[in-house]
Amino acid sequence: FLNFMLNKAKSVRTLCVSFVRYASTGKIGFIGLGNMGGHMAINLKTKGQDVIAYDVNTTKLKELETTFGLTPASSVEELAKASDVVITMLPNSSHVKETLVNGGIFRHLKKGGLIIDSSTISPLVSIELNKLAAEQNLNFVDAPVSGGVMAAKNAKLTFMVGTAKQEIFEKCKQILSHMGANVISCGSPGGGQIAKVSLWKLHF
């Protein structure tokens, strides 16, 4: 009887851990479905998250909708209005700034919403975007990644997160853990990008 009860307890504990790991964090909007971003969005979806996605490459967007069940958005504005959290994985600073400021994320994401930028961009731009987001009662976090395409595919990325708010870091960690093996706090806004630059210099 004792062994039976212990086994039941283990089963319940395993179920609870699985529930916490795969619990939804609200609807996640993902922008940028390239070599890295596509795999990242797929991992979010396959681990139980509700994902709406956008990319200028409509063929790629349709492929992920058909194969993995991601919800497609016809525009950045539509994605922002439907999301609780927005993740961007874009080529450079100008793309990120254009998407957030002019594309409609800052205007249309609900107040208190979270923006996680996993692009590799200038730390100064990240700091600027953090300030602009705060003016709109939004939370912007820089969270660039270390690891290549295979790490993105296998959810083994390392995220370097720049935020001074512990509660925001914990929320980011809950989301980013679906896509990576390591989520590291790098302190203040821009800290993630600074850590990424430092890591790059160590390798070269």
NUKOL-428515 format. One record per residue (C-alpha): x, y, z; residue number from 1. Coordinates in nm, 2 decimals. Example, Ala and Ser with C-alpha at 12.3 -4.5 7.8 and 13.67 -1.06 7.14 Angstrom:
2
{px = 1.23 | py = -0.45 | pz = 0.78 | seq = 1}
{px = 1.37 | py = -0.11 | pz = 0.71 | seq = 2}
//
This chain:
204
{px = 0.00 | py = 0.00 | pz = 0.00 | seq = 1}
{px = 0.28 | py = 0.24 | pz = 0.09 | seq = 2}
{px = 0.45 | py = 0.17 | pz = -0.25 | seq = 3}
{px = 0.12 | py = 0.23 | pz = -0.42 | seq = 4}
{px = 0.08 | py = 0.57 | pz = -0.26 | seq = 5}
{px = 0.44 | py = 0.67 | pz = -0.33 | seq = 6}
{px = 0.39 | py = 0.59 | pz = -0.69 | seq = 7}
{px = 0.07 | py = 0.78 | pz = -0.71 | seq = 8}
{px = 0.24 | py = 1.08 | pz = -0.55 | seq = 9}
{px = 0.52 | py = 1.06 | pz = -0.81 | seq = 10}
{px = 0.26 | py = 1.05 | pz = -1.09 | seq = 11}
{px = 0.08 | py = 1.36 | pz = -0.95 | seq = 12}
{px = 0.41 | py = 1.54 | pz = -0.91 | seq = 13}
{px = 0.51 | py = 1.46 | pz = -1.27 | seq = 14}
{px = 0.17 | py = 1.58 | pz = -1.40 | seq = 15}
{px = 0.20 | py = 1.91 | pz = -1.21 | seq = 16}
{px = 0.55 | py = 1.97 | pz = -1.34 | seq = 17}
{px = 0.44 | py = 1.91 | pz = -1.69 | seq = 18}
{px = 0.14 | py = 2.14 | pz = -1.65 | seq = 19}
{px = 0.36 | py = 2.42 | pz = -1.52 | seq = 20}
{px = 0.60 | py = 2.37 | pz = -1.81 | seq = 21}
{px = 0.34 | py = 2.37 | pz = -2.08 | seq = 22}
{px = 0.09 | py = 2.61 | pz = -1.92 | seq = 23}
{px = -0.01 | py = 2.89 | pz = -2.16 | seq = 24}
{px = 0.13 | py = 3.24 | pz = -2.11 | seq = 25}
{px = -0.14 | py = 3.40 | pz = -2.32 | seq = 26}
{px = -0.13 | py = 3.44 | pz = -2.70 | seq = 27}
{px = 0.22 | py = 3.49 | pz = -2.83 | seq = 28}
{px = 0.28 | py = 3.69 | pz = -3.15 | seq = 29}
{px = 0.59 | py = 3.59 | pz = -3.33 | seq = 30}
{px = 0.74 | py = 3.81 | pz = -3.60 | seq = 31}
{px = 1.03 | py = 3.69 | pz = -3.82 | seq = 32}
{px = 1.01 | py = 3.33 | pz = -3.94 | seq = 33}
{px = 1.36 | py = 3.30 | pz = -4.10 | seq = 34}
{px = 1.61 | py = 3.02 | pz = -4.04 | seq = 35}
{px = 1.61 | py = 3.08 | pz = -3.66 | seq = 36}
{px = 1.27 | py = 3.24 | pz = -3.60 | seq = 37}
{px = 1.08 | py = 2.97 | pz = -3.78 | seq = 38}
{px = 1.21 | py = 2.69 | pz = -3.56 | seq = 39}
{px = 1.16 | py = 2.91 | pz = -3.25 | seq = 40}
{px = 0.80 | py = 2.97 | pz = -3.33 | seq = 41}
{px = 0.74 | py = 2.60 | pz = -3.41 | seq = 42}
{px = 0.89 | py = 2.50 | pz = -3.07 | seq = 43}
{px = 0.65 | py = 2.74 | pz = -2.89 | seq = 44}
{px = 0.35 | py = 2.59 | pz = -3.08 | seq = 45}
{px = 0.46 | py = 2.23 | pz = -3.02 | seq = 46}
{px = 0.50 | py = 2.29 | pz = -2.65 | seq = 47}
{px = 0.14 | py = 2.41 | pz = -2.61 | seq = 48}
{px = 0.16 | py = 2.78 | pz = -2.67 | seq = 49}
{px = -0.10 | py = 2.97 | pz = -2.86 | seq = 50}
{px = 0.10 | py = 3.13 | pz = -3.14 | seq = 51}
{px = 0.00 | py = 3.39 | pz = -3.40 | seq = 52}
{px = 0.28 | py = 3.46 | pz = -3.65 | seq = 53}
{px = 0.37 | py = 3.72 | pz = -3.92 | seq = 54}
{px = 0.64 | py = 3.73 | pz = -4.18 | seq = 55}
{px = 0.68 | py = 3.92 | pz = -4.50 | seq = 56}
{px = 0.74 | py = 3.58 | pz = -4.67 | seq = 57}
{px = 0.38 | py = 3.47 | pz = -4.70 | seq = 58}
{px = 0.49 | py = 3.13 | pz = -4.84 | seq = 59}
{px = 0.68 | py = 3.06 | pz = -4.52 | seq = 60}
{px = 0.39 | py = 3.18 | pz = -4.32 | seq = 61}
{px = 0.15 | py = 2.95 | pz = -4.50 | seq = 62}
{px = 0.38 | py = 2.65 | pz = -4.47 | seq = 63}
{px = 0.40 | py = 2.69 | pz = -4.09 | seq = 64}
{px = 0.02 | py = 2.73 | pz = -4.07 | seq = 65}
{px = -0.04 | py = 2.42 | pz = -4.27 | seq = 66}
{px = 0.23 | py = 2.20 | pz = -4.11 | seq = 67}
{px = 0.23 | py = 2.31 | pz = -3.75 | seq = 68}
{px = -0.09 | py = 2.50 | pz = -3.69 | seq = 69}
{px = 0.04 | py = 2.84 | pz = -3.63 | seq = 70}
{px = -0.22 | py = 3.11 | pz = -3.67 | seq = 71}
{px = -0.12 | py = 3.35 | pz = -3.95 | seq = 72}
{px = -0.16 | py = 3.73 | pz = -3.92 | seq = 73}
{px = -0.20 | py = 3.94 | pz = -4.23 | seq = 74}
{px = -0.02 | py = 4.24 | pz = -4.08 | seq = 75}
{px = 0.19 | py = 4.35 | pz = -3.78 | seq = 76}
{px = -0.11 | py = 4.55 | pz = -3.66 | seq = 77}
{px = -0.34 | py = 4.25 | pz = -3.66 | seq = 78}
{px = -0.08 | py = 4.04 | pz = -3.47 | seq = 79}
{px = -0.03 | py = 4.32 | pz = -3.21 | seq = 80}
{px = -0.40 | py = 4.35 | pz = -3.14 | seq = 81}
{px = -0.44 | py = 3.97 | pz = -3.09 | seq = 82}
{px = -0.13 | py = 3.91 | pz = -2.87 | seq = 83}
{px = -0.04 | py = 3.93 | pz = -2.50 | seq = 84}
{px = 0.33 | py = 3.89 | pz = -2.57 | seq = 85}
{px = 0.52 | py = 3.97 | pz = -2.89 | seq = 86}
{px = 0.85 | py = 3.81 | pz = -2.99 | seq = 87}
{px = 1.06 | py = 3.96 | pz = -3.27 | seq = 88}
{px = 1.35 | py = 3.78 | pz = -3.45 | seq = 89}
{px = 1.45 | py = 4.02 | pz = -3.72 | seq = 90}
{px = 1.77 | py = 4.10 | pz = -3.92 | seq = 91}
{px = 1.89 | py = 4.42 | pz = -3.76 | seq = 92}
{px = 1.82 | py = 4.74 | pz = -3.56 | seq = 93}
{px = 1.63 | py = 4.92 | pz = -3.83 | seq = 94}
{px = 1.39 | py = 4.63 | pz = -3.89 | seq = 95}
{px = 1.31 | py = 4.60 | pz = -3.52 | seq = 96}
{px = 1.26 | py = 4.97 | pz = -3.48 | seq = 97}
{px = 1.04 | py = 4.99 | pz = -3.79 | seq = 98}
{px = 0.83 | py = 4.70 | pz = -3.68 | seq = 99}
{px = 0.77 | py = 4.82 | pz = -3.32 | seq = 100}
{px = 0.74 | py = 5.19 | pz = -3.38 | seq = 101}
{px = 0.60 | py = 5.23 | pz = -3.73 | seq = 102}
{px = 0.46 | py = 4.88 | pz = -3.78 | seq = 103}
{px = 0.21 | py = 4.92 | pz = -3.50 | seq = 104}
{px = 0.33 | py = 4.71 | pz = -3.21 | seq = 105}
{px = 0.37 | py = 5.00 | pz = -2.97 | seq = 106}
{px = 0.03 | py = 5.14 | pz = -3.08 | seq = 107}
{px = -0.18 | py = 4.83 | pz = -3.07 | seq = 108}
{px = -0.04 | py = 4.59 | pz = -2.82 | seq = 109}
{px = -0.26 | py = 4.59 | pz = -2.50 | seq = 110}
{px = -0.13 | py = 4.80 | pz = -2.21 | seq = 111}
{px = 0.10 | py = 4.60 | pz = -1.98 | seq = 112}
{px = 0.20 | py = 4.38 | pz = -2.27 | seq = 113}
{px = 0.55 | py = 4.23 | pz = -2.31 | seq = 114}
{px = 0.78 | py = 4.26 | pz = -2.61 | seq = 115}
{px = 1.08 | py = 4.02 | pz = -2.63 | seq = 116}
{px = 1.33 | py = 4.11 | pz = -2.90 | seq = 117}
{px = 1.56 | py = 3.82 | pz = -2.98 | seq = 118}
{px = 1.72 | py = 3.99 | pz = -3.27 | seq = 119}
{px = 2.09 | py = 4.09 | pz = -3.25 | seq = 120}
{px = 2.08 | py = 4.47 | pz = -3.26 | seq = 121}
{px = 2.26 | py = 4.77 | pz = -3.11 | seq = 122}
{px = 2.24 | py = 4.79 | pz = -2.73 | seq = 123}
{px = 2.17 | py = 5.16 | pz = -2.77 | seq = 124}
{px = 1.86 | py = 5.09 | pz = -2.98 | seq = 125}
{px = 1.74 | py = 4.83 | pz = -2.73 | seq = 126}
{px = 1.77 | py = 5.10 | pz = -2.45 | seq = 127}
{px = 1.58 | py = 5.35 | pz = -2.67 | seq = 128}
{px = 1.30 | py = 5.10 | pz = -2.74 | seq = 129}
{px = 1.28 | py = 5.01 | pz = -2.38 | seq = 130}
{px = 1.21 | py = 5.38 | pz = -2.30 | seq = 131}
{px = 0.96 | py = 5.42 | pz = -2.58 | seq = 132}
{px = 0.78 | py = 5.11 | pz = -2.47 | seq = 133}
{px = 0.76 | py = 5.23 | pz = -2.11 | seq = 134}
{px = 0.60 | py = 5.55 | pz = -2.23 | seq = 135}
{px = 0.32 | py = 5.33 | pz = -2.38 | seq = 136}
{px = 0.29 | py = 5.13 | pz = -2.06 | seq = 137}
{px = 0.45 | py = 4.83 | pz = -2.23 | seq = 138}
{px = 0.75 | py = 4.62 | pz = -2.13 | seq = 139}
{px = 1.04 | py = 4.58 | pz = -2.38 | seq = 140}
{px = 1.31 | py = 4.33 | pz = -2.32 | seq = 141}
{px = 1.62 | py = 4.25 | pz = -2.53 | seq = 142}
{px = 1.69 | py = 3.88 | pz = -2.53 | seq = 143}
{px = 1.93 | py = 3.79 | pz = -2.81 | seq = 144}
{px = 2.04 | py = 3.43 | pz = -2.86 | seq = 145}
{px = 2.35 | py = 3.23 | pz = -2.88 | seq = 146}
{px = 2.34 | py = 2.91 | pz = -3.08 | seq = 147}
{px = 2.28 | py = 2.84 | pz = -3.45 | seq = 148}
{px = 2.00 | py = 2.69 | pz = -3.66 | seq = 149}
{px = 2.03 | py = 2.34 | pz = -3.51 | seq = 150}
{px = 2.01 | py = 2.49 | pz = -3.16 | seq = 151}
{px = 1.70 | py = 2.68 | pz = -3.26 | seq = 152}
{px = 1.55 | py = 2.36 | pz = -3.41 | seq = 153}
{px = 1.63 | py = 2.15 | pz = -3.10 | seq = 154}
{px = 1.53 | py = 2.42 | pz = -2.85 | seq = 155}
{px = 1.88 | py = 2.44 | pz = -2.72 | seq = 156}
{px = 1.94 | py = 2.82 | pz = -2.76 | seq = 157}
{px = 2.08 | py = 3.04 | pz = -2.49 | seq = 158}
{px = 1.89 | py = 3.36 | pz = -2.42 | seq = 159}
{px = 2.06 | py = 3.67 | pz = -2.27 | seq = 160}
{px = 1.79 | py = 3.88 | pz = -2.12 | seq = 161}
{px = 1.82 | py = 4.25 | pz = -2.05 | seq = 162}
{px = 1.57 | py = 4.37 | pz = -1.78 | seq = 163}
{px = 1.61 | py = 4.51 | pz = -1.43 | seq = 164}
{px = 1.26 | py = 4.38 | pz = -1.33 | seq = 165}
{px = 1.27 | py = 4.04 | pz = -1.17 | seq = 166}
{px = 0.90 | py = 3.97 | pz = -1.24 | seq = 167}
{px = 0.95 | py = 4.05 | pz = -1.61 | seq = 168}
{px = 1.26 | py = 3.82 | pz = -1.63 | seq = 169}
{px = 1.06 | py = 3.54 | pz = -1.47 | seq = 170}
{px = 0.78 | py = 3.58 | pz = -1.73 | seq = 171}
{px = 1.04 | py = 3.59 | pz = -2.01 | seq = 172}
{px = 1.21 | py = 3.28 | pz = -1.87 | seq = 173}
{px = 0.88 | py = 3.09 | pz = -1.87 | seq = 174}
{px = 0.83 | py = 3.17 | pz = -2.24 | seq = 175}
{px = 1.19 | py = 3.14 | pz = -2.36 | seq = 176}
{px = 1.24 | py = 2.80 | pz = -2.19 | seq = 177}
{px = 1.02 | py = 2.65 | pz = -2.46 | seq = 178}
{px = 1.28 | py = 2.75 | pz = -2.71 | seq = 179}
{px = 1.61 | py = 2.73 | pz = -2.53 | seq = 180}
{px = 1.82 | py = 2.54 | pz = -2.27 | seq = 181}
{px = 1.95 | py = 2.84 | pz = -2.09 | seq = 182}
{px = 1.79 | py = 3.18 | pz = -2.00 | seq = 183}
{px = 2.04 | py = 3.41 | pz = -1.84 | seq = 184}
{px = 1.96 | py = 3.74 | pz = -1.66 | seq = 185}
{px = 2.19 | py = 4.02 | pz = -1.79 | seq = 186}
{px = 2.06 | py = 4.30 | pz = -1.57 | seq = 187}
{px = 1.94 | py = 4.63 | pz = -1.71 | seq = 188}
{px = 1.79 | py = 4.71 | pz = -2.06 | seq = 189}
{px = 2.05 | py = 4.66 | pz = -2.33 | seq = 190}
{px = 2.23 | py = 4.41 | pz = -2.11 | seq = 191}
{px = 2.14 | py = 4.12 | pz = -2.33 | seq = 192}
{px = 2.28 | py = 4.28 | pz = -2.63 | seq = 193}
{px = 2.60 | py = 4.38 | pz = -2.45 | seq = 194}
{px = 2.64 | py = 4.02 | pz = -2.33 | seq = 195}
{px = 2.59 | py = 3.90 | pz = -2.69 | seq = 196}
{px = 2.86 | py = 4.14 | pz = -2.82 | seq = 197}
{px = 3.10 | py = 4.03 | pz = -2.54 | seq = 198}
{px = 3.04 | py = 3.67 | pz = -2.62 | seq = 199}
{px = 3.11 | py = 3.73 | pz = -2.99 | seq = 200}
{px = 3.44 | py = 3.91 | pz = -2.91 | seq = 201}
{px = 3.55 | py = 3.61 | pz = -2.70 | seq = 202}
{px = 3.50 | py = 3.38 | pz = -3.00 | seq = 203}
{px = 3.68 | py = 3.61 | pz = -3.24 | seq = 204}
//
